Amino acid sequence: MNLYKLKDFTARQILRGSFGIEWESLRVKSDGKLSLTPHPTVFGNKFTNPLVTTDFSESQIEIITPTFNTIDKAFDTFSILSDLVNSSLPEDEYLWFQSIPSILPYWDQIPIAKYPKEGESSQKYRENLAHKYGVKKQMISGVHFNFSFSDYLIDQLFENEVEDISYKEFKNNIYLKITRNYIRYCWLIIYLTGASIGSHKTFSQEFIHIMDEKDDYGSYYSTCGPSFRNGSCGYKNLKDLYPSYNSVDEFVQDIQEFIDNGDLSEAKELYSQIRIKPKNPNDLLNSLKQDGIEYLEIRTLDINPFYKCGLVKHDMKFLHLFLIYMLIKEESDYPNWQMESKLNEENTAERGYVDSMRLLKDGKKVKLKDWACEIIEEMYAMCEELNINKADLTLNLMYDRILKEDLTYGQRLLKLIRENGYINTHIQLSKNNKQSSIYNLEKIDFNKDEELKKYASIALSGSKIF
C-alpha cells in the first residue's frame, strides 16, 4: 500500500473508520492512598456493564466506549462517560490521573477484582497474573485506542488490487503493515504523549532504581525521560517475545508456541504496543485464522494528568493520522527490527530528554529530534497530498513538542513535581479533574440527547438517576 492508492479517495472517506477508547484508572482517597473499597455499586454489575467495569483490581475502574465512525464522536462520548464515572465516586474518592500507581498498601491488601460464577475464568486469569508478575505491577494503568478503517475504504481498495489474493488476506495485510510500522515508530508516540515520570516508594524498587531525583514525601522521579510505564520497568512479559507479523498464520503459530512453551498462559497475555484483534476476542487465535483482523488496539498512551478524561483530542487525532502514515510508509528490510524497536521504545521512555541519547535506525545511531522532525514533515506532505486540510493544527502541536520539549507532558509534570512532590501534584490534578467533570455535567441536559441518556443509564446502571 502506498500514498497513490489513497489519492483516489476524499479526505472524508480516508478519515472515516471505527474508533473506540478504553481507559483504566485507580480509585484513590484524598491523601493519595489506594481506595480498598469494592467496585462502586452505582456502576451496577461489573461483569455485565459494557461501559464501566474493573480491570485487574476492585480498585481499578475501566471505561470502555462503544465504537463510533469519527474521532470527534468517540472522544466526546468518552469524555462524558469519564465525567459520569468521576463525579459518581464518593466525595472523598477520585480517579488517579497517572499511569503509575498512587500510594499502595502491602501487596496482599490490594483487592483483585471479584466476579460472579459466570466470570470465574476472568477472576482466575487475574489471580494467575498476580502470581506471575506481582500484584503491584498490575496496578499500572493506561489508555487504549481501538481503530479500523471503514469497510467502504477497504472494499474500494480491494477492488483495485492487482494481486490475486482473498479479501480477508488483503485486509489482514493492511493491518499487519500498520502493525509492523507502528512497532518501528511508536517511540515517537511515547515521546509526544508520555506522562509517567515518577513513582511512590510503595510501588516498585525497579522504578525507584532508575529515577534520578526524589521529593520530600516518599516519592522518586526522573528528569530524563517521559514515560516509565513504557520503559524497561513497565508492564511487560517476563522475557522478550517477538512473534512474526508477516501473516496471520505465522503470528498465530508463534503465539501458540509461546503458550506451549509456558511463556504465555493464553494469547491475550502478550503485552505489546499494538495488538491485532479479531471478531471474537474470547477465542483470539481461532478467530484470527477464521475471520481475520477486525481492528487494531494501540496500547502506548499514558494517562494524561492535565485533562479531565486522561486524553487530549489532538493526541487522538494525531494517532489516527499516524496510523494512516504507517500504512503508506515504506518498510525497511532491516532483519532485527523488532529488537531495535524495543530498544528505541525503552531509550525514549527513560532517556528521551537526554541530548546525548541516540536511537537506532536500521543499526545506525540517530538523534531523536532529527528523526522525529523527519517523520512529522513526511506527515505534513502526506496530508497535503491527500487533501486532509484540517491536520495542520494537530501536526503543528506535535512539531512544537519536538522542538520545545518544555511543552511535552513529561516536562510540564516535572515542573509541578519539583514544586509540590509526586503524590501532592497528582492529588491536586485528580481533584481538579473531578471538579471539572462535575461542572461539565451541570451544563448537559441528558433529556435533550437520547443517545447520551442511553449511555448514561448503562454506565450508572446501579443508580436510579436516569
Steps between C-alpha positions, in 0.01 A plus 500: 500500500631843408389861496378495141244227567330731750497805273182380327307556821377814673642599838162417655509147357855445623431633849178308559547183697414333828637657818480395863677588824578302815629665816622334819535712813548434870259630763684690773421688820580868557831410667621314190450153645331231292131460577444141618121502480314275252408622153233770559143369478394808300659335194295182533633153421862529386476170315207608281540881476655558154608857575634503857672199654818408686838411361732294722392635839177595675676835540567539125212631290492447125289712265431346157323700230289357220653548156423808289577598142680824585767606748284789619203280589716238673693758701198708599311192623808378686541840663143497630528139620811597697309797646221269611739253661718756678210705630319186623781396734464572874587854608840399637596279204656587164621346180882498508625698200829320459601168341741415783314412823431718802596404856450124519447273801681168540443281196269260684262784587439603137161352405493295180175552308227261614254355248185287522505132408465576127814714522706237678750467213562878499571495872730198469692671219562803721615282787749326270634837379542614860705190578711530185569876481417622850186676618647851501613482137137436405407843633673680213226660290469661158283604208432270204387621159309258274499566127399358164446652158146519361378194311435728204865605475633146526239372253596764244871442547445126452312558175811671362738233628696329224646219710294180500417466871182464704322793659587370848870477416494845341341650810743313726794635300383858555487462877818291517696769317368765738591277794857441382559867433334606824737279695790666314387856564297496824795659682369829356159449665680427827692827475199710400246362747708354786398622845627244752824629651467417870424229752413479869728284711214255568484397134812340353871495573557451126360847434677665791841370394485679165367831631756777548310727743285464813256730677439555872185285508622148428503512121757486223496650154711535187621805311617287206202341330123539445346157559629241744182301444644433153854448630694190597323484837148538360241230455664245271526126448766327707709437190522677165255343255513588131218334306496523122272763350559386141165323491218405734592133469860565607385721788255237624764228473752703701250589773396137530866404542539761776199345675629144452840604640341655807602858412133601476194357672280607208521723195380820667793488741733627224573859605593718206460858386239394245271197477326348200144421607251255348120495489485265800764602759390217731635249248781721377722266299224300332306815419810664349547201271134464406382861489819701458597826668203712602677799654818622670546585867762766574631466855776762522315795651564605859217655697519875443478669842422841353158422355184378668472176304870412488523561125528806273303501174792630294713208620229261385476679165876483460498129575238452229713687244803307620328167427415615148863600459605155627296348216671695222847518655749286311636220718863436578638152438729518804491145648518583873229764488298372797796490736613842381149637546487378859829677577366819343179478704687459827770757425237758405288420805789524747744741331302692240598836653873424502675671209770236471249213472489340154238283335581222257378524143584179313805459718622860473489754783276805448379793712142470622404853402649471151311180428180630663504816287554291189190294580281804569616664176406186308159507669450863394574392142264202526214717624559751223497227234181348642331840554464442874477873555419510871812312606736798522400609852550148637834456324615846607436410864710185467777680315516757779533224762797362311677834461410628849503211745369729777164456325496122547280356772798344674683832531187684612447233764864521608460868579199431725661203675811705579278762663247280681618137498370204299201400713388854586516603132281214387253533787445863401469417129257218581288729718500769231393250235215367713378855556520566125290189437236608751486847346478358147204273586310794647490651150359189329127429466490126442128517421588685181738231376351151500827332403694659784215422738515135392876481563462675835232256614724205408813649661312576823282191486517458878331834560155641430623833363409428137 
